[in-house]
Each structure stands twice: as structure tokens, then as C-alpha cells.
Amino acid sequence: MAAYKCYFLRGVSAPALQTIECDLDGEAINHATSLLDAKPEHYGIEIWKDALLLARVVKGASIERPHRI
């Protein structure tokens, strides 16, 4: 399993951080998106695997994957 850092975005304040463990990148994105859905105070999330920004998810928008592997 790999560790993924999830940064929950909320206005101008510092993002909240939660680390999750998943086997696959797609699993991590799905899990992080579910976590975001449960946090109405946050508008988006960034999912990082080490130094790689894996995905950025904004509520009501599509998933942005800047670095496709």
C-alpha cells in the first residue's frame, strides 16, 4: 500500500491534511473524493503521492489529473 496526502481546500485558510493508504492511484482518488463529499466546509481536495500532484478535485467540476501515469 502507498501513502497519499489529501489536502482539503477551504477559502484562504491553510488546507487540512489527511493521509490515506491505498493500493492504486485510482483507488486513492475515489477514496479522497468520498472524504471530500463528507466535508461541506471544503470546496476541493488535492491528492499527492510523494512529490507528485496526482489529482485536484473541486466540487461540481471534473477531476483534474495534471500528471497522468
N, CA, C and O of each residue as an XYZ file, in Angstrom:
276
protein
N       0.837     -1.186      0.000
C       0.000      0.000      0.000
C       0.877      1.243      0.000
O       1.960      1.266      0.586
N       0.391      2.258     -0.661
C       1.108      3.530     -0.732
C       0.359      4.570      0.099
O      -0.858      4.497      0.266
N       1.109      5.531      0.610
C       0.515      6.635      1.372
C       0.245      7.803      0.434
O       1.087      8.156     -0.392
N      -0.924      8.393      0.568
C      -1.342      9.549     -0.218
C      -1.733     10.657      0.748
O      -2.435     10.413      1.729
N      -1.281     11.867      0.473
C      -1.656     13.011      1.302
C      -2.798     13.749      0.626
O      -2.718     14.103     -0.551
N      -3.856     13.976      1.381
C      -5.041     14.666      0.889
C      -5.120     16.024      1.572
O      -5.239     16.114      2.794
N      -5.051     17.069      0.772
C      -5.150     18.437      1.293
C      -6.532     18.973      0.954
O      -6.856     19.190     -0.213
N      -7.340     19.184      1.982
C      -8.696     19.691      1.801
C      -8.642     21.207      1.722
O      -8.109     21.858      2.621
N      -9.188     21.774      0.659
C      -9.104     23.201      0.374
C     -10.337     23.925      0.888
O     -11.466     23.452      0.761
N     -10.077     25.112      1.484
C     -11.166     25.880      2.082
C     -10.770     27.349      2.096
O     -10.019     27.775      2.973
N     -11.254     28.117      1.151
C     -11.007     29.558      1.124
C      -9.541     29.930      1.203
O      -8.699     29.316      0.549
N      -9.242     30.928      1.999
C      -7.861     31.407      2.111
C      -7.127     30.780      3.291
O      -5.932     31.021      3.467
N      -7.805     29.994      4.089
C      -7.144     29.375      5.240
C      -6.270     28.204      4.784
O      -6.421     27.691      3.675
N      -5.372     27.804      5.648
C      -4.473     26.689      5.341
C      -5.292     25.417      5.127
O      -6.281     25.189      5.824
N      -4.882     24.591      4.168
C      -5.635     23.358      3.912
C      -5.486     22.362      5.060
O      -4.454     22.312      5.729
N      -6.527     21.580      5.272
C      -6.478     20.493      6.256
C      -5.830     19.287      5.581
O      -6.028     19.061      4.387
N      -5.068     18.522      6.334
C      -4.336     17.382      5.783
C      -4.849     16.085      6.383
O      -5.077     15.982      7.588
N      -5.026     15.087      5.507
C      -5.347     13.734      5.957
C      -4.560     12.773      5.081
O      -4.543     12.919      3.859
N      -3.912     11.794      5.691
C      -3.168     10.784      4.939
C      -4.018      9.527      4.838
O      -4.612      9.081      5.820
N      -4.067      8.962      3.632
C      -4.787      7.712      3.412
C      -3.823      6.711      2.787
O      -2.804      7.102      2.217
N      -4.136      5.431      2.889
C      -3.326      4.385      2.269
C      -4.199      3.591      1.320
O      -5.290      3.146      1.676
N      -3.696      3.421      0.092
C      -4.425      2.676     -0.937
C      -3.421      1.903     -1.780
O      -2.227      2.203     -1.772
N      -3.916      0.905     -2.508
C      -3.060      0.108     -3.387
C      -2.822      0.791     -4.730
O      -1.735      0.685     -5.298
N      -3.830      1.486     -5.235
C      -3.754      2.066     -6.576
C      -4.094      3.554     -6.547
O      -4.827      4.018     -5.674
N      -3.554      4.292     -7.513
C      -3.828      5.725     -7.607
C      -5.324      5.995     -7.766
O      -5.867      6.887     -7.113
N      -5.982      5.240     -8.618
C      -7.416      5.432     -8.844
C      -8.230      5.212     -7.580
O      -9.203      5.920     -7.322
N      -7.818      4.218     -6.793
C      -8.463      3.955     -5.510
C      -8.333      5.162     -4.580
O      -9.288      5.559     -3.912
N      -7.131      5.733     -4.554
C      -6.865      6.902     -3.697
C      -7.729      8.088     -4.111
O      -8.276      8.790     -3.261
N      -7.851      8.309     -5.414
C      -8.677      9.423     -5.905
C     -10.139      9.212     -5.515
O     -10.803     10.142     -5.058
N     -10.633      7.998     -5.695
C     -12.028      7.703     -5.334
C     -12.261      7.860     -3.839
O     -13.268      8.432     -3.420
N     -11.337      7.357     -3.040
C     -11.481      7.449     -1.582
C     -11.431      8.909     -1.127
O     -12.245      9.340     -0.310
N     -10.478      9.658     -1.658
C     -10.346     11.071     -1.291
C     -11.587     11.865     -1.702
O     -12.027     12.751     -0.969
N     -12.147     11.552     -2.862
C     -13.360     12.234     -3.322
C     -14.525     11.948     -2.376
O     -15.329     12.836     -2.092
N     -14.615     10.722     -1.893
C     -15.660     10.379     -0.917
C     -15.471     11.157      0.380
O     -16.438     11.622      0.983
N     -14.214     11.293      0.803
C     -13.933     12.076      2.013
C     -14.341     13.532      1.810
O     -14.917     14.146      2.708
N     -14.046     14.084      0.639
C     -14.411     15.468      0.331
C     -15.921     15.655      0.380
O     -16.406     16.654      0.912
N     -16.663     14.706     -0.170
C     -18.125     14.798     -0.174
C     -18.698     14.899      1.240
O     -19.770     15.469      1.444
N     -17.973     14.340      2.215
C     -18.445     14.347      3.600
C     -18.019     15.611      4.353
O     -18.307     15.749      5.542
N     -17.337     16.531      3.670
C     -16.834     17.750      4.321
C     -17.412     18.976      3.602
O     -16.774     19.511      2.695
N     -18.596     19.421      3.990
C     -19.238     20.541      3.285
C     -18.478     21.863      3.405
O     -18.680     22.766      2.592
N     -17.612     21.985      4.401
C     -16.870     23.236      4.588
C     -15.693     23.377      3.618
O     -15.081     24.443      3.548
N     -15.371     22.326      2.877
C     -14.258     22.357      1.922
C     -14.806     22.327      0.495
O     -15.779     21.631      0.205
N     -14.168     23.090     -0.384
C     -14.629     23.150     -1.781
C     -13.833     22.236     -2.703
O     -14.252     21.985     -3.833
N     -12.694     21.737     -2.239
C     -11.879     20.897     -3.107
C     -10.824     20.141     -2.325
O     -10.687     20.289     -1.111
N     -10.075     19.316     -3.069
C      -9.034     18.497     -2.461
C      -7.909     18.291     -3.471
O      -8.153     18.169     -4.671
N      -6.685     18.255     -2.974
C      -5.532     17.856     -3.776
C      -5.014     16.540     -3.208
O      -4.876     16.392     -1.993
N      -4.732     15.593     -4.084
C      -4.221     14.294     -3.675
C      -2.784     14.174     -4.163
O      -2.513     14.256     -5.361
N      -1.869     13.980     -3.222
C      -0.439     13.908     -3.517
C       0.106     12.529     -3.193
O      -0.248     11.931     -2.177
N       0.965     12.035     -4.061
C       1.714     10.801     -3.819
C       3.178     11.199     -3.861
O       3.726     11.463     -4.931
N       3.806     11.241     -2.702
C       5.159     11.781     -2.560
C       5.155     13.230     -3.060
O       4.374     14.045     -2.568
N       6.011     13.562     -4.025
C       6.090     14.942     -4.529
C       5.248     15.153     -5.784
O       5.349     16.200     -6.423
N       4.425     14.179     -6.141
C       3.617     14.244     -7.359
C       2.170     14.610     -7.034
O       1.504     13.922     -6.261
N       1.696     15.698     -7.633
C       0.280     16.038     -7.520
C      -0.483     15.083     -8.423
O      -0.443     15.196     -9.648
N      -1.172     14.151     -7.805
C      -1.875     13.107     -8.546
C      -3.183     13.628     -9.138
O      -3.504     13.349    -10.293
N      -3.931     14.386     -8.341
C      -5.221     14.896     -8.818
C      -5.671     16.069     -7.959
O      -5.309     16.203     -6.790
N      -6.478     16.912     -8.595
C      -7.154     18.011     -7.898
C      -8.637     17.852     -8.208
O      -9.036     17.742     -9.367
N      -9.444     17.843     -7.149
C     -10.887     17.672     -7.302
C     -11.570     18.886     -6.689
O     -11.318     19.233     -5.535
N     -12.429     19.527     -7.462
C     -13.237     20.643     -6.982
C     -14.693     20.212     -7.084
O     -15.127     19.694     -8.113
N     -15.443     20.429     -6.011
C     -16.856     20.036     -6.021
C     -17.569     20.669     -7.207
O     -17.413     21.862     -7.469
N     -18.348     19.870     -7.918
C     -19.104     20.356     -9.063
C     -18.303     20.455    -10.348
O     -18.822     20.924    -11.361
N     -17.047     20.024    -10.329
C     -16.202     20.080    -11.529
C     -15.600     18.698    -11.772
O     -15.722     17.799    -10.940
N     -14.959     18.545    -12.908
C     -14.324     17.269    -13.209
C     -12.991     17.149    -12.466
O     -12.441     18.141    -11.987
N     -12.495     15.942    -12.383
C     -11.216     15.672    -11.725
C     -10.090     16.099    -12.653
O     -10.054     15.705    -13.818
N      -9.181     16.899    -12.138
C      -8.019     17.345    -12.901
C      -6.833     16.477    -12.506
O      -6.485     16.375    -11.330
N      -6.216     15.849    -13.513
C      -5.053     14.992    -13.261
C      -3.872     15.567    -14.027
O      -3.669     15.216    -15.189
N      -3.085     16.448    -13.401
C      -2.000     17.131    -14.104
C      -0.894     16.203    -14.602
O      -0.255     16.491    -15.614
N      -0.664     15.094    -13.902
C       0.410     14.167    -14.283
C      -0.179     12.772    -14.456
O      -0.304     12.020    -13.489
N      -0.529     12.442    -15.647
C      -1.043     11.091    -15.893
C       0.120     10.129    -15.989
O       1.134     10.401    -16.632
N      -0.055      8.997    -15.330
C       0.998      7.966    -15.341
C       0.557      6.836    -16.242
O       1.285      5.856    -16.404
